[in-house]
Structures are given as structure tokens and as C-alpha cells.
């Protein structure tokens, strides 16, 4: 029997790296509270995605996190304004600040809202040398006016993967959201509230696990190779 060929001539050996377990367990860990940004997808005066987000922020703070919530009112349509627009700048600064995020959208016509998608579309994969989303954590939630559905959270998961976020396994979907809040706009005790607690607890745990090693977790062979080739091209061009 012929011996198995274990050679890998396709690899660029200058860019290939073995996994270094010690880099996954750094000796020094950040000691500041986990920084969580919350986005919601409606600007109605009584927005249930906002109310759920506010409850989530309260729970996160009980878990010791620092939270900031972005108000999407006034966000321009993608490509309908310059990136210098104040709301776009505010959003991008918050995303850069955050170590994890919560996205909560109403389900409208079987999908996330345009307001939710517009916010995400204004978040770039890179800002100069900074990648504001890559390697950070994400929790997804949705509210519905009718029966329970998972269309919006499924779409948000796809976007989270596209934005290279570490999207946690758990999620929340609140059906008939208008029945889940009292006259003071506080969520009533229920299994749906308990699930939000579960999701926020998991988000804080995943954020603490990954934030000190996020850069290493998303360090990729293909990107090291691409960067090396781009550097070589620039050097060779200068020498001409």
C-alpha cells in the first residue's frame, strides 16, 4: 500500500502558524466591566424592541457590565449621507468602544426592520487599521406583534457571522410583546423575561472569555498571506 502523502505544498510557509495555546490563556486579563452596546430596531414612541433592550441593559448591569444604548432616530439610509453624519459617527464610535453587542429587532413583514438593517449597514468591517466588530460577542433578540417567530433572529445571526462577530448560542424571541409590559413599560415576570436573563448571562460569560484573546482568535492564515503579498507589492513598487 502506498504511503499517505502528508505534504502541503499549497501552503505559504511564511504565513502558516501552528496554534499557540498559551495565547488563548493570557496571563494578564482586563479587569474593567464588560462593555456592551445595545441596538434596537424601531423609533416608535412605544417601541417594544427598545423596551426589551432597556430590560436587557438593566440585567447586564446586574451582571456587572457597562452598557450603552444607541438611539437609531435620525440615522440616514445607507449611502444617502456621508460617513461624517453625526449619527453615523456616534454609532461607529460606540461599536469601537464595545466588547460585545445586543441586537434587538421587531419582526416586520417576516424580517428584521429596515431601521435595524440600516444601523448594521453603517458599521464597516474596518475603520483604517481597526476592525470594529471582528472577534467581539453578539446576542440577538426579536419582538413580534403576533405568535412567536424566529425570522428576525435568524437573519441577525447571518449578519453577525458576516460581521465576524462571535454570536452566542442562546437567543430571545418575545411574541405578542404588547401583552408583556405593564402600564409603566416594565416587562412582566414570565418565561420570556427569564430567557432574556439567560441570554444576557451567557453574553457576559462569552465576552469575559473572549475579549482578552479576540485578536488572536480571528488571526487567519489567508489574511496573513494577503497582507504579506500586499506588503511585498508595495516594497517592489517603491524599488522600481
PERATA-V372693 format. One line per field, one symbol per residue. psi: psi as a letter, one per 20 degrees, with the letter a starting at -180 (. if undefined). burial: 1 if it has 16 or more other C-alpha atoms within 10 Angstrom, else 0. A space follows every 50 residues. Layout:
psi = ???
burial = ???
//
This chain:
psi = pqqpojqmihqohiippqpnhhiimqhpqqjqqpopppqrkqjqhmohhg gghgghhggghhjjqpqqppoipiprqpjjrqiiphhgggghhghhhqir qppoqqppljrrqhgghgghhioqhqncipoihpirqpqqqqqqibrprj gghghhgghgghjkqnpqhrrpooqlhiijqaijkqpqprhhghhggggh ghggghghhhhijghhhjoqghhggghghgggggghhhi.
burial = 00000000000000000000000000000000011111111100001111 11111111110010111111110011010000000011001101110111 11111110001110111111011000000011111111111111100011 11110110110011111101111110110100001010000110111011 1111011101111100000000011000000000000000
//
